[in-house]
Amino acid sequence: MKYEWRKQEKDFYSTKKQPVILTIPRQKFISLHGVGDPNGIDFSKKVQTLYPAAYGIKGAYKNNVGGDVEYNDYVVFPLEGVWSLTEKGRQLDHLEKSEFSYDIMIRVPDFVPDELIQPTLEDVKAKKNLPMIDEIEIKEYPEMEVAQILHVGKYDDEPASFKKIDELVSANDKQRSSKIHREIYLSDARRVAPDKLKTILRYQIK
């Protein structure tokens, strides 16, 4: 059976344009850390490294999985970003994109064995010219309570959607845990018009 995140995890990836509060389970990712404007070449190179790595892991799992498992294949998860600011960026009175600090990543399903990941990255490295592949980290995020919303439109227009999340959080006597937030990119920005982009915006609450 093929694991399809849009079907098996609807609550996490099918959020509507009204904010919701939910609990996200522990998750595992292949991740690349970066600093700077996401419109720059460095960010693009990181994305171009993560996708071959993610598909390599998917292929290795499919080729090595035994017959007694629930899922023998899966759909590669969408690109995600965990966004913060450098120390300098936090001290500025305006948002400076060059001071973004981020982890760009793609989730690996829990049923993929940890011991399969690193050898697969080595195989991908041997086959493709991906200078950043040695920088890939395996990151795990613990279970957390979050608030999230589906933002449709330009990335620069996200503050209006964050305001809706803030209002829901306040109405439930909760508060944001930190300035860090997550973005889940349901659209390919290279192929979709800016005003049609679909992005889940999420932050941890307490």
N, C-alpha and C positions, 0 to 999 in steps of 0.2 A: 504494500500500500504506500502511496506517495503522500508525504506530509506537505500540506499547502497552508502556509501561514494565514492567508486571507480567509480560509474556511475554519481551520482549527483554533485560530486565535482572533476571532472577530472583535472581541471586546477591546483588544489592544490596537488593532490596525484598521478598524472600520468606524472610528470615531466620527461623529457628525460635527456640524458647525456650531453646536452648543457644547459648552465645556462639561466634562464629567470628572468624577473622582473615582479612582480604582486602585487596586493593589497589583503591582507588577511582580511576577516571580523572579527568582534568581535567573540571570541570563549571562551567556558567554559570547565573546566577540573576538574577531581578529581586528586589530586596531592600529592606527598610525597617529602619532602625536604631531601637532604642528602649531606654528605661531605665525600670524599675519593675515592679510586680506584673502578671503576665500575666492576672490575673483582672480587671484594670481596663478602663475604656472605651477608653483609648488603644490598648491592644493589639488590641481588637476592631476599632477603626477601621482599623488597619493591615491586618488580615486582610481586611476588607471592601474595601480598596483593591487589594490584591494580586490577588484572584481576577478582578475585571473586567479588570485589566491583562493577566493571564495568558491569559484567554479571548480578549481582543482580539488578542493576538499570535498565538495559534493561528488565529484567523479570518483575520487578515491573511496569514499564511503560506499557508493553504489557498487563499485567493483569488488569490494572486500567484505561486504556485509553477508552474514550467514542467512540461512533460510528460516530461522526461528525467531525473527524480530517482527515487531509490529509495523515498522516503516523501513522499506528497503530503498527509498529515494526521497528527495525533498526538493521543494522550490527554494532557490536562493533568496534569502531575506533582503529587504530593501536597505539601502545605504542610510546610516544614521550619523549624527554628529552631536557630541557633547560640547557645549560652548561656554566659555568663560572669558575673562580678560586677564592680561598680564598685570603685574603690580602697577606699572606705569598707567595702563589703561583704566584701572580702577580709580586712579587719582584724578583723572581728567574730568572736566565738567561737561563733556560731550562724548559721543561714541566715535572712536577712531578705529576703523576696521583693521588697520595695520597692527593693532594691539590685541586682536583676538587670540585667545589660546584655546585650542580645540583638540578633540580626539575624534577622528573620522573612522567609521567602523562598519562591519557587516556581521550580523549575528550568526553563530554556529549553533545548530540545534543540540539540545542536551544529549540526545541519543548518539551523537557522533563521539566516538572515544577520544579522549584527550591525546592518547599516544599515537593517534593517526595524523594529528594536525601538523606537528613539526616536520616529520618526514615528507609529508605532502608539500609543505612550503619549500623544502629543499629540492624536490622534484620539479616544482614550478620554476624555481630559480634556475635550474639546469636547462630548462627548455626555453625560457623567455628572458629577454633583456629587461629586467626590472630592478634597477639599482636600489630602490627603496625596500625591496622585499626583506632584507636583513633587519630592517627597522620594525617590522611587524611584531606587535605584542599580543599575547592572549590575555584578555581582560575579562574578569568576572564582576558583575554588579549584583549586590545582594537584593533580596526582596525589598520593595519599598512602596510606600503609599504615594501616589502622584495625582496631579490634576492635569488634564490635557484637553486639546481641542483640535479640530481639523481647520487649518488655515488654507483658504483658497485665494491665490493671488501672489503678488510679488513678495519676495523676502523682506524688502524694505518696509512693507506694510504690516509686518507682524505685530508691532506694538498694539494695534487695535484688538487683535485676537488675544494677546496676553492680558489686556485689560479685562476681557470677559472672564478669563481664567481667574484673575485676581479677585473679581467680584464674587465668583462662586466659592472660592476658598475662604474669603472673609465671611460670607453668609453661613458657612459651615463651621465657624469658629476655629479655623485652621490657619496656618501661616506657611509661607514659603520657607524651605529649609536653608536655601542659599541663593545667590545670584546665578548659579549654574542652571542651564536648561538644556533640554535635548530636542533635536529636530529629527524627524523620520521622513525621508524623502520618498513619497509615493509616486512622484512624477520624475521623468528624465528632463532636466532643465535644458538639455541640448535639443530636445524634440518638441517640447511643449511651450506654448506662448506664456510669457511671464504672468499674465492675469489669469491663467488656467492652472497654474502649478498647485499641486496638492501636497501639503506638508503637515504632519502631526507635530504640534508643539506641546512639550511636556516639561513639568518640573516637579521635583520632590517636595512633599509637604509634611508637616508634623502637627 
